[in-house]
């Protein structure tokens, strides 16, 4: 598998993980009791981009390592998953 393929898989895992990590530890302006004029109460009080990006990178690297080990060392691929849709015809 080429470097570009590895990077593409990692990028997809990273992007999906980002949306799972975004709400972790987020405190809204309503929770803090300090709502800025012109914003909604559910807006983040302090967005910690560095923390979110670092956590996303670490978690996605662990997921990627598990995928890499499963596919290269154990021979598990998408073809090994059971079919959900029955074959017709």
Backbone torsions as a table, in degrees:
resi	resn	phi	psi	omega
1	UNK	NA	137.2	-176.2
2	UNK	-79.9	165.4	178.7
3	UNK	-60.1	-38.7	-179.4
4	UNK	-63.4	-38.0	177.7
5	UNK	-66.3	-43.6	177.6
6	UNK	-61.5	-42.6	179.6
7	UNK	-65.2	-39.6	179.9
8	UNK	-63.3	-42.9	178.8
9	UNK	-65.3	-44.4	179.2
10	UNK	-62.2	-41.5	-179.6
11	UNK	-62.6	-41.9	178.8
12	UNK	-65.2	-44.4	177.6
13	UNK	-62.4	-42.6	-179.1
14	UNK	-62.4	-43.3	-176.6
15	UNK	-66.6	-41.6	177.7
16	UNK	-66.8	-40.2	179.2
17	UNK	-65.3	-34.7	179.0
18	UNK	-55.6	-45.7	-178.1
19	UNK	-71.1	-22.4	174.7
20	UNK	-79.4	-29.7	-176.3
21	UNK	-86.2	-28.1	-175.3
22	UNK	-50.2	-46.1	-177.6
23	UNK	-78.9	-7.4	-177.4
24	UNK	-68.2	123.6	176.8
25	UNK	73.0	10.5	-178.3
26	UNK	-80.0	129.6	175.1
27	UNK	-112.0	129.6	-178.4
28	UNK	-83.2	166.4	176.9
29	UNK	-64.0	-31.9	176.9
30	UNK	-66.5	-37.4	176.9
31	UNK	-65.5	-38.1	-178.6
32	UNK	-78.2	-19.7	-178.5
33	UNK	78.3	17.1	-178.8
34	UNK	-130.5	84.5	-177.8
35	UNK	-91.8	122.4	178.7
36	UNK	-73.6	138.3	-179.6
37	UNK	-59.5	130.6	179.0
38	UNK	93.1	1.1	177.0
39	UNK	-119.4	164.9	177.8
40	UNK	-89.1	160.5	-178.5
41	UNK	-64.9	-26.2	-176.4
42	UNK	-83.9	0.3	177.6
43	UNK	-68.7	145.8	-179.2
44	UNK	-62.2	140.1	177.7
45	UNK	-74.0	-47.6	176.5
46	UNK	-138.5	113.8	178.9
47	UNK	-88.4	120.3	-179.0
48	UNK	-101.8	84.4	-175.5
49	UNK	-63.9	-41.3	-178.8
50	UNK	-62.3	-42.7	178.7
51	UNK	-63.8	-43.3	-179.4
52	UNK	-64.9	-44.8	-178.6
53	UNK	-66.8	-40.4	178.7
54	UNK	-66.3	-45.3	178.9
55	UNK	-63.6	-40.7	177.5
56	UNK	-62.4	-43.0	-179.3
57	UNK	-64.9	-42.8	-179.4
58	UNK	-66.4	-46.2	-179.0
59	UNK	-66.2	-43.2	-179.5
60	UNK	-68.9	-30.9	175.2
61	UNK	-65.6	-38.7	177.3
62	UNK	-66.5	-42.1	177.6
63	UNK	-64.7	-41.9	179.3
64	UNK	-64.3	-41.3	178.8
65	UNK	-62.7	-40.0	177.7
66	UNK	-65.1	-42.4	177.4
67	UNK	-63.7	-43.1	-179.1
68	UNK	-63.0	-44.7	179.0
69	UNK	-65.1	-42.1	-179.1
70	UNK	-65.4	-38.1	-176.3
71	UNK	-83.2	-37.3	-175.0
72	UNK	-93.3	-37.8	-175.9
73	UNK	-95.8	-33.5	-177.8
74	UNK	-102.8	-9.0	176.7
75	UNK	73.2	20.2	179.5
76	UNK	-86.6	128.7	178.9
77	UNK	-136.3	-178.9	179.3
78	UNK	-64.7	-24.4	177.7
79	UNK	-67.6	-20.1	179.0
80	UNK	-82.5	-12.8	179.8
81	UNK	-74.7	144.1	179.9
82	UNK	-68.8	148.8	178.0
83	UNK	-76.5	132.4	178.8
84	UNK	-88.3	-35.9	-178.1
85	UNK	-95.3	127.6	179.1
86	UNK	-70.3	152.8	178.0
87	UNK	-82.2	132.9	178.3
88	UNK	-108.5	133.8	171.6
89	UNK	91.3	NA	NA
